[in-house]
Amino acid sequence: MTDATRGPGKGSDAKINTDVPQSARIWNYWLGGTDNYEIDRVAGDHYVRLYPGIVEIARAGRYFMDRAIRFLARERGIRQFMDCGTGLPTVDNTHEMARRAAPDAKVVYVDNDPLVLAHARALMNEGRTSYIDCDLHDPKTIMDRASELLDLSQPVGLMIIGVLGHIVDPDEAYDVVRGLMDPLPSGSYLILHDSTDEDERFNAAQRAYDETGAIPFRLRTPEFIRGYFDGLEIEEPGLVTSGAWRPEVGPIEGANLPTRCGVARKP
């Protein structure tokens, strides 16, 4: 059975809010999922009209995840993964990607959205998959719970895919990454993907989304995103756009998107 570990955040007792759009549900919509509401589809369609590239960003980030997981499982021997900001199930999920690369891989999901939690309980009821119900703003509690589910004497692949923009304060965003990485042992990895502020159409679409009353998201500079990797050893090809990270077939999808991603080892 899946382990569900609750943190002190409000996610455990919160009701699903269908009065404002929610990023996990919109992302699910863009990826072709069905776990979304009319308000999410309306917001998602409006965003796409302002910046059509957002759908490609969503897909390119998913493909990067798969490549990064396979790289760490097959070439670096990682058998434990923690996905912070899980989002809703889509065609391919972290535990499925990890199990294809290494059948004995263990995955811990972290999120505090009530709909995500419902799916965690209903769909992830298999061995070697666990769930922590906690807010990303509280990295200490996340890692306290993770220590009960993962073997922190062994390396962990920490995945933070497209969620750090929800940490609006820039200093806190850095603190969150440090708070998650610091308890992990040497040889652990940070797998990170985020969107940048390099395209004004993207910036305008994001501002319009923030004005809906949804939880805001900050697009940041490539230089700022590089700071998440301070103190870590970045694997080749470094910090690059989504499609440029170890592409397997051409043409490279997402090569010119306003994104940055990378995989880095804790020395």
LOKEKOL-435104 format. One record per residue: residue in three letters; y, x, z of N, C-alpha, C in turn. Coordinates in steps of 0.1 Angstrom, whole numbers, padded with zeros to 4 digits, always signed. Example, Ala and Ser with C-alpha at 12.3 -4.5 7.8 and 13.67 -1.06 7.14 Angstrom:
residues 2
ALA-0057+0132+0078-0045+0123+0078-0033+0132+0078 SER-0022+0128+0071-0011+0137+0071+0000+0129+0079 
END
This chain:
residues 267
MET-0012+0009+0000+0000+0000+0000+0012+0009+0000 THR+0023+0003-0005+0036+0011-0005+0042+0010+0009 ASP+0048+0022+0012+0055+0022+0025+0070+0018+0022 ALA+0075+0009+0030+0089+0006+0029+0096+0009+0042 THR+0105+0019+0042+0112+0023+0054+0126+0020+0054 ARG+0131+0012+0064+0144+0007+0064+0153+0017+0071 GLY+0166+0019+0065+0176+0026+0072+0185+0016+0079 PRO+0197+0021+0085+0206+0012+0092+0215+0005+0083 GLY+0215+0007+0070+0225+0001+0061+0222-0014+0060 LYS+0231-0021+0053+0230-0035+0052+0220-0040+0041 GLY+0214-0030+0034+0206-0034+0023+0194-0043+0028 SER+0189-0040+0040+0177-0047+0044+0179-0061+0046 ASP+0191-0066+0051+0193-0079+0054+0202-0086+0044 ALA+0207-0079+0034+0217-0085+0025+0211-0094+0015 LYS+0218-0105+0012+0214-0114+0001+0218-0109-0012 ILE+0211-0114-0022+0215-0110-0036+0228-0117-0040 ASN+0238-0109-0044+0251-0115-0047+0252-0117-0062 THR+0253-0129-0066+0254-0132-0080+0268-0136-0084 ASP+0278-0134-0075+0292-0138-0077+0299-0127-0084 VAL+0295-0114-0083+0301-0103-0090+0290-0095-0097 PRO+0293-0088-0108+0283-0080-0115+0278-0069-0106 GLN+0266-0064-0109+0261-0053-0101+0255-0043-0110 SER+0258-0030-0108+0255-0020-0117+0240-0018-0120 ALA+0232-0019-0110+0217-0018-0112+0212-0029-0122 ARG+0218-0041-0120+0213-0052-0129+0219-0050-0143 ILE+0231-0046-0144+0237-0043-0157+0229-0032-0164 TRP+0226-0021-0157+0218-0010-0163+0205-0016-0168 ASN+0199-0024-0160+0186-0030-0164+0188-0038-0176 TYR+0199-0045-0178+0201-0053-0190+0203-0044-0202 TRP+0211-0033-0200+0213-0024-0212+0200-0017-0216 LEU+0191-0016-0207+0178-0009-0210+0167-0019-0215 GLY+0171-0032-0216+0162-0042-0221+0154-0049-0211 GLY+0158-0048-0198+0151-0055-0187+0155-0069-0186 THR+0148-0076-0177+0151-0090-0175+0156-0093-0161 ASP+0157-0083-0153+0161-0085-0139+0176-0085-0138 ASN+0183-0095-0143+0197-0095-0143+0202-0110-0144 TYR+0214-0112-0141+0220-0126-0141+0231-0127-0152 GLU+0235-0140-0154+0245-0142-0164+0257-0134-0162 ILE+0261-0133-0149+0274-0125-0147+0272-0111-0150 ASP+0260-0105-0149+0257-0092-0153+0257-0090-0168 ARG+0252-0100-0175+0251-0099-0190+0265-0100-0196 VAL+0273-0109-0190+0287-0110-0195+0295-0097-0193 ALA+0293-0091-0181+0300-0079-0178+0295-0068-0187 GLY+0282-0067-0189+0276-0057-0197+0280-0058-0211 ASP+0281-0070-0217+0285-0072-0230+0300-0069-0232 HIS+0308-0072-0222+0322-0068-0223+0324-0053-0223 TYR+0316-0046-0215+0316-0032-0214+0312-0026-0228 VAL+0302-0031-0234+0297-0026-0247+0308-0029-0258 ARG+0315-0040-0257+0325-0042-0267+0336-0031-0266 LEU+0339-0027-0254+0350-0017-0252+0344-0003-0255 TYR+0332-0001-0251+0326+0012-0254+0311+0011-0257 PRO+0308+0010-0270+0294+0008-0273+0284+0019-0269 GLY+0290+0031-0267+0281+0042-0264+0275+0041-0250 ILE+0278+0032-0242+0272+0031-0229+0258+0028-0229 VAL+0253+0020-0239+0239+0017-0241+0231+0030-0244 GLU+0237+0039-0252+0230+0051-0256+0230+0060-0244 ILE+0241+0060-0235+0241+0068-0223+0230+0064-0214 ALA+0228+0051-0212+0217+0045-0204+0204+0050-0209 ARG+0201+0050-0221+0188+0054-0227+0186+0069-0226 ALA+0197+0076-0230+0196+0091-0230+0193+0096-0215 GLY+0199+0090-0205+0197+0094-0192+0182+0092-0188 ARG+0176+0081-0193+0162+0078-0190+0153+0088-0196 TYR+0156+0092-0209+0148+0102-0216+0149+0115-0209 PHE+0162+0119-0204+0163+0131-0197+0154+0131-0185 MET+0154+0120-0177+0146+0119-0165+0131+0123-0169 ASP+0126+0117-0179+0112+0119-0183+0110+0134-0186 ARG+0119+0140-0194+0117+0154-0197+0118+0163-0185 ALA+0127+0160-0176+0129+0168-0164+0117+0167-0155 ILE+0112+0155-0153+0100+0153-0144+0088+0161-0150 ARG+0086+0159-0163+0074+0166-0169+0076+0181-0168 PHE+0088+0186-0170+0091+0201-0168+0087+0205-0154 LEU+0092+0198-0144+0090+0203-0130+0075+0201-0126 ALA+0069+0191-0131+0055+0188-0127+0046+0198-0134 ARG+0048+0201-0147+0039+0209-0155+0042+0224-0154 GLU+0055+0227-0154+0058+0241-0154+0063+0247-0141 ARG+0066+0239-0132+0071+0244-0119+0062+0239-0107 GLY+0052+0231-0110+0042+0227-0100+0047+0217-0090 ILE+0058+0210-0092+0063+0200-0082+0054+0188-0082 ARG+0051+0184-0070+0042+0172-0068+0049+0161-0059 GLN+0061+0163-0055+0068+0153-0047+0082+0151-0054 PHE+0086+0138-0055+0098+0135-0061+0105+0124-0053 MET+0118+0126-0051+0126+0115-0044+0137+0111-0053 ASP+0137+0098-0056+0147+0092-0066+0157+0084-0058 CYS+0169+0090-0057+0180+0083-0050+0189+0075-0059 GLY+0190+0062-0056+0196+0053-0065+0187+0048-0075 THR+0176+0042-0070+0164+0039-0079+0168+0030-0090 GLY+0175+0019-0088+0178+0009-0098+0165+0000-0099 LEU+0166-0009-0109+0156-0019-0111+0145-0014-0121 PRO+0133-0019-0120+0122-0014-0129+0126-0017-0143 THR+0122-0008-0152+0124-0010-0166+0111-0007-0173 VAL+0112-0003-0186+0100+0000-0193+0092+0012-0187 ASP+0100+0022-0182+0094+0034-0177+0101+0037-0164 ASN+0093+0039-0153+0099+0042-0140+0095+0056-0135 THR+0101+0060-0125+0099+0074-0120+0085+0077-0116 HIS+0079+0067-0109+0065+0070-0105+0055+0070-0117 GLU+0059+0062-0128+0050+0063-0140+0052+0076-0147 MET+0064+0080-0148+0067+0093-0155+0060+0104-0147 ALA+0061+0104-0134+0055+0115-0126+0040+0115-0127 ARG+0034+0103-0127+0019+0102-0127+0014+0107-0140 ARG+0021+0104-0151+0017+0109-0164+0016+0124-0165 ALA+0026+0130-0158+0027+0145-0158+0017+0151-0148 ALA+0016+0144-0137+0007+0149-0126+0002+0138-0118 PRO-0011+0134-0121-0017+0122-0114-0016+0122-0099 ASP-0015+0133-0093-0014+0134-0078+0000+0134-0073 ALA+0010+0132-0082+0024+0133-0077+0027+0121-0068 LYS+0036+0124-0058+0040+0114-0049+0055+0111-0051 VAL+0059+0099-0051+0073+0095-0054+0079+0086-0042 VAL+0091+0090-0038+0098+0081-0028+0111+0077-0035 TYR+0112+0064-0035+0125+0057-0040+0134+0055-0029 VAL+0147+0056-0032+0158+0053-0022+0168+0044-0028 ASP+0171+0032-0022+0181+0023-0027+0184+0013-0016 ASN+0195+0006-0017+0198-0004-0007+0201-0018-0013 ASP+0199-0019-0026+0201-0032-0032+0190-0041-0029 PRO+0193-0054-0025+0182-0063-0021+0173-0067-0032 LEU+0177-0068-0045+0168-0071-0056+0159-0059-0059 VAL+0165-0047-0058+0156-0035-0059+0145-0035-0048 LEU+0149-0038-0036+0140-0038-0025+0129-0048-0028 ALA+0132-0060-0033+0122-0070-0036+0112-0065-0046 HIS+0117-0058-0056+0108-0052-0066+0099-0041-0060 ALA+0106-0033-0051+0098-0022-0045+0086-0028-0037 ARG+0088-0039-0030+0077-0045-0023+0067-0052-0032 ALA+0072-0058-0043+0063-0066-0052+0055-0057-0062 LEU+0062-0047-0067+0057-0040-0079+0052-0026-0076 MET+0056-0020-0065+0052-0006-0062+0042-0005-0052 ASN+0033-0015-0051+0023-0016-0041+0011-0008-0045 GLU+0013+0005-0046+0002+0014-0050+0003+0027-0041 GLY-0007+0034-0039-0007+0046-0031+0002+0057-0037 ARG+0008+0065-0029+0016+0077-0033+0030+0072-0038 THR+0034+0060-0036+0047+0055-0039+0053+0049-0026 SER+0065+0053-0022+0071+0048-0010+0085+0045-0013 TYR+0092+0037-0004+0105+0032-0006+0113+0033+0007 ILE+0125+0039+0006+0135+0039+0017+0146+0030+0014 ASP+0148+0020+0023+0160+0011+0021+0171+0017+0029 CYS+0180+0024+0022+0191+0030+0029+0203+0033+0019 ASP+0215+0034+0024+0227+0036+0016+0228+0051+0013 LEU+0232+0054+0000+0235+0068-0004+0246+0074+0004 HIS+0255+0066+0010+0265+0072+0019+0260+0078+0032 ASP+0247+0076+0034+0241+0080+0047+0230+0090+0044 PRO+0233+0102+0039+0222+0111+0035+0214+0116+0047 LYS+0219+0117+0059+0212+0121+0071+0200+0111+0074 THR+0203+0098+0074+0193+0089+0076+0182+0089+0065 ILE+0187+0090+0053+0177+0091+0042+0168+0102+0044 MET+0173+0114+0048+0164+0126+0049+0155+0125+0062 ASP+0160+0118+0072+0152+0115+0084+0140+0107+0080 ARG+0142+0096+0072+0131+0088+0068+0122+0095+0058 ALA+0128+0103+0049+0120+0111+0039+0111+0121+0046 SER+0115+0126+0058+0106+0135+0065+0094+0129+0070 GLU+0094+0115+0071+0082+0108+0075+0072+0105+0063 LEU+0078+0106+0051+0070+0102+0039+0066+0114+0030 LEU+0074+0124+0031+0071+0136+0023+0068+0148+0031 ASP+0061+0158+0026+0058+0170+0033+0069+0180+0030 LEU+0079+0181+0039+0091+0189+0037+0088+0204+0039 SER+0075+0208+0041+0072+0222+0040+0069+0226+0026 GLN+0068+0216+0017+0066+0219+0002+0078+0214-0006 PRO+0080+0220-0018+0091+0217-0026+0091+0202-0030 VAL+0104+0197-0032+0106+0183-0036+0116+0183-0048 GLY+0113+0175-0057+0123+0172-0068+0132+0161-0065 LEU+0145+0164-0062+0154+0154-0058+0162+0149-0070 MET+0160+0136-0073+0166+0130-0085+0178+0122-0081 ILE+0190+0125-0088+0202+0117-0086+0207+0114-0100 ILE+0204+0102-0105+0207+0099-0119+0217+0088-0120 GLY+0229+0091-0123+0239+0082-0127+0244+0073-0115 VAL+0244+0078-0103+0249+0070-0092+0260+0077-0084 LEU+0262+0089-0085+0272+0096-0077+0286+0091-0079 GLY+0289+0085-0090+0302+0079-0093+0305+0068-0083 HIS+0295+0062-0077+0297+0051-0067+0302+0057-0054 ILE+0301+0070-0052+0307+0076-0041+0321+0080-0045 VAL+0331+0071-0042+0344+0072-0048+0351+0084-0043 ASP+0350+0088-0030+0357+0099-0025+0350+0112-0030 PRO+0358+0121-0037+0351+0133-0043+0345+0142-0032 ASP+0352+0144-0021+0346+0153-0011+0333+0147-0005 GLU+0333+0134-0004+0320+0128+0001+0309+0129-0009 ALA+0312+0128-0022+0302+0129-0032+0295+0143-0031 TYR+0303+0153-0029+0297+0167-0027+0289+0167-0014 ASP+0294+0161-0003+0287+0161+0009+0274+0154+0008 VAL+0273+0143+0000+0260+0136-0001+0250+0145-0008 VAL+0253+0152-0018+0244+0161-0025+0239+0172-0015 ARG+0249+0178-0008+0245+0188+0002+0236+0182+0013 GLY+0240+0170+0018+0232+0164+0028+0218+0161+0024 LEU+0216+0159+0012+0202+0156+0007+0194+0169+0004 MET+0201+0179-0001+0195+0191-0005+0192+0200+0007 ASP+0201+0201+0016+0200+0210+0027+0187+0210+0035 PRO+0181+0198+0038+0169+0197+0045+0156+0201+0037 LEU+0158+0202+0024+0147+0204+0015+0143+0219+0015 PRO+0131+0223+0014+0127+0237+0014+0130+0245+0002 SER+0130+0258+0003+0132+0266-0008+0122+0263-0019 GLY+0126+0264-0032+0118+0260-0043+0119+0245-0047 SER+0127+0237-0039+0130+0224-0043+0140+0224-0055 TYR+0141+0212-0061+0149+0211-0073+0159+0199-0072 LEU+0171+0201-0077+0180+0190-0080+0179+0186-0094 ILE+0177+0173-0097+0177+0168-0111+0188+0158-0111 LEU+0199+0161-0119+0211+0153-0118+0216+0150-0132 HIS+0220+0137-0133+0226+0132-0146+0238+0124-0142 ASP+0250+0126-0148+0262+0118-0145+0270+0117-0158 SER+0279+0107-0158+0288+0105-0169+0302+0112-0166 THR+0308+0116-0177+0321+0123-0176+0333+0115-0181 ASP+0345+0120-0178+0357+0113-0182+0363+0118-0195 GLU+0355+0124-0204+0360+0130-0216+0363+0121-0227 ASP+0360+0108-0226+0362+0099-0237+0371+0087-0232 GLU+0383+0086-0237+0393+0076-0232+0388+0062-0234 ARG+0380+0059-0244+0374+0046-0245+0365+0043-0234 PHE+0357+0053-0230+0348+0051-0219+0356+0049-0206 ASN+0366+0057-0204+0375+0055-0192+0381+0041-0191 ALA+0385+0036-0203+0391+0023-0203+0381+0012-0200 ALA+0369+0014-0205+0358+0004-0202+0354+0004-0188 GLN+0354+0016-0182+0351+0017-0168+0362+0011-0159 ARG+0374+0013-0162+0385+0007-0155+0384-0009-0155 ALA+0381-0014-0167+0380-0028-0169+0368-0034-0160 TYR+0357-0026-0160+0346-0030-0151+0349-0030-0137 ASP+0356-0020-0132+0360-0019-0118+0369-0031-0114 GLU+0377-0036-0123+0386-0047-0120+0378-0060-0118 THR+0366-0061-0121+0358-0073-0120+0355-0076-0105 GLY+0357-0067-0096+0354-0068-0082+0340-0062-0079 ALA+0333-0056-0089+0321-0049-0087+0324-0036-0079 ILE+0313-0030-0074+0315-0017-0067+0320-0007-0078 PRO+0331+0000-0075+0337+0009-0086+0328+0021-0088 PHE+0331+0027-0099+0324+0039-0104+0334+0049-0109 ARG+0333+0062-0105+0343+0072-0109+0336+0081-0119 LEU+0342+0081-0131+0339+0091-0141+0346+0104-0137 ARG+0339+0115-0138+0344+0128-0134+0343+0139-0144 THR+0351+0150-0142+0351+0161-0152+0338+0168-0152 PRO+0335+0175-0163+0323+0184-0163+0324+0195-0152 GLU+0336+0200-0150+0338+0210-0139+0334+0204-0125 PHE+0338+0192-0123+0335+0186-0110+0320+0185-0109 ILE+0313+0180-0119+0299+0178-0119+0291+0191-0117 ARG+0297+0202-0123+0291+0215-0121+0290+0219-0106 GLY+0300+0214-0098+0301+0217-0084+0289+0212-0076 TYR+0283+0201-0081+0271+0196-0074+0260+0207-0073 PHE+0260+0216-0083+0250+0226-0084+0253+0239-0076 ASP+0264+0240-0069+0268+0252-0062+0257+0257-0053 GLY+0254+0269-0053+0244+0275-0045+0229+0274-0050 LEU+0228+0267-0062+0215+0265-0068+0214+0273-0080 GLU+0201+0275-0084+0199+0283-0097+0195+0273-0108 ILE+0205+0272-0117+0203+0262-0128+0194+0267-0138 GLU+0184+0259-0142+0174+0262-0152+0181+0261-0166 GLU+0175+0269-0175+0180+0268-0189+0177+0254-0194 PRO+0186+0248-0202+0198+0254-0209+0211+0253-0201 GLY+0210+0251-0188+0222+0249-0180+0227+0235-0179 LEU+0240+0233-0176+0246+0220-0175+0250+0216-0189 VAL+0244+0206-0194+0246+0202-0208+0246+0187-0210 THR+0249+0182-0221+0249+0167-0224+0235+0162-0224 SER+0233+0149-0223+0220+0143-0221+0210+0148-0231 GLY+0213+0147-0244+0203+0150-0254+0200+0165-0256 ALA+0209+0173-0250+0208+0188-0252+0199+0195-0242 TRP+0194+0187-0232+0185+0193-0222+0171+0193-0227 ARG+0166+0205-0231+0152+0207-0236+0148+0195-0245 PRO+0155+0193-0256+0150+0183-0265+0137+0186-0271 GLU+0129+0176-0274+0116+0178-0279+0114+0175-0294 VAL+0123+0166-0299+0123+0162-0313+0137+0161-0318 GLY+0139+0162-0330+0153+0160-0336+0153+0148-0344 PRO+0165+0143-0347+0178+0148-0342+0180+0145-0327 ILE+0188+0153-0321+0190+0152-0306+0197+0139-0303 GLU+0191+0130-0296+0198+0118-0292+0207+0121-0280 GLY+0219+0116-0281+0229+0117-0270+0235+0131-0269 ALA+0234+0139-0280+0239+0153-0279+0254+0153-0276 ASN+0262+0143-0281+0276+0144-0280+0282+0133-0270 LEU+0273+0127-0262+0278+0117-0253+0286+0124-0241 PRO+0295+0116-0235+0303+0121-0224+0294+0121-0211 THR+0285+0130-0211+0276+0131-0199+0273+0146-0196 ARG+0268+0149-0185+0263+0162-0181+0250+0160-0173 CYS+0241+0169-0175+0228+0168-0167+0223+0182-0166 GLY+0215+0184-0156+0209+0197-0153+0198+0196-0143 VAL+0190+0207-0142+0179+0208-0133+0181+0222-0126 ALA+0182+0222-0113+0185+0235-0106+0176+0237-0094 ARG+0172+0249-0091+0162+0253-0081+0170+0258-0068 LYS+0165+0253-0057+0171+0258-0044+0164+0271-0041 PRO+0172+0282-0040+0166+0295-0037+0161+0297-0023 
END
